[in-house]
Amino acid sequence: MRNLNVGAAEVGVLARMLRGIEFFAPLTMAQIEKVLPYILLQAYEPGEVVFKQGQVGDAFYIVYSGRVEIKVRKGLLSFGKAVAQLGPGQFFGEMALLSAEPRSATVSCLEPTQVFVLVASDFQFTLRSNPGMAAEMQRIAARRKFDSSQKSR
């Protein structure tokens, strides 16, 4: 993983992506602008792991370019089962941040990938500042947790 600079072009794309993400959609542009300075940009190589199942949730991610695969392992000795692939504009990592539980999946890159990252402390600050956003994220996280449990049966 490498940290990249977030320039004006990336900020513009990120603002449009945030408007397209269902739990950011209710926010005003002024509220979104408060989030933008906290977001980092990171680059990953194919096969590189963004995070592993069981790790502490430390960040929320939005795919800027490339593609990631989400795998869930049901037992200690089992192999991970792919449950989703995500591309540009899609997000992951919110469930562990909202629930304070360990990561429920492993995320790895299928191709060269860049992701926008909002670290946990900044994420929590953003949620405290935006109660509507926090409620929407809880709803989405609950639905995603249910969807992933249904796919892995």
LINBELKA-V658250 format. One record per run of one state. SS is the DSSP state (h for helix, s for strand, l for the rest). FROM is the first residue (numbers start at 1). TO is the last residue. If there is no record, write none. Layout:
SS:FROM:TO / SS:FROM:TO
This chain:
l:1:1 / s:2:4 / l:5:7 / h:8:20 / l:21:28 / h:29:36 / l:37:39 / s:40:44 / l:45:48 / s:49:51 / l:52:55 / s:56:56 / l:57:58 / s:59:65 / l:66:67 / s:68:72 / l:73:80 / s:81:86 / l:87:90 / s:91:92 / l:93:93 / h:94:99 / l:100:101 / s:102:102 / l:103:105 / s:106:109 / l:110:112 / s:113:119 / h:120:129 / l:130:130 / h:131:151 / l:152:153
